């Protein structure tokens, strides 16, 4: 049985098997349809082969076609969980617009069971880093091209995690008596593109990137 204190992660053999099945499915889909689904740009490299280029948070990635290998900017292959997330993303039925309705991880399918673990890996991690320092959070979000959004907390920034998937960092500044709080929110359309476990990976990736950028923001 899964531990609700940990976000769900399939075993490596099960993950690899699922990724391979998704690759086989995607090889049957026209390139132009995959571009439309994902917002990626396709670059033809030769007869029947090319690369999709897209950004994951602030990292430039390429996805080879027809192999569907996920590579970083240095053309190094990324870990299995990155492959799984990108394969699910490419396998989405069609592109749909964002709704503008923000929901929590708990509102995703089966998300409530793992919400505590997700919050620990995202919002709580950000509070440990930024605490009462709203300006440092702002600068870190801006390094990821985050756009300020009014009507949420004391500070809120939308970061484009994938071309069709925005994430919202919603921050409430505390004081000497009450701690600051922070939550990552998803556009309601996210379940169209990713399963809940992939959303957990994406949210954790964004939070860790913000923490990493905390000392670099100026």
ABEGO torsion letter per residue (X at the ends): XBBAABBBBBBAAAAAAAAAAAAAAAAABBAAAAAAAAGBBBBBAEBGBBBBBBBBEABBBBBBOAAGBBBBAAGBBBBAAAAAAAAAAAABABBBBBAGBBBBAAABBGAAAAAAAAAAABAAAAAAAAEABAAAAAAAAAAAGBBBBBGBEABBBBBBABAABBBBBBBBBBBAABBBBBBBBBBAAAAAABBAAAAAAAAAAAAAAAAAAAAABX
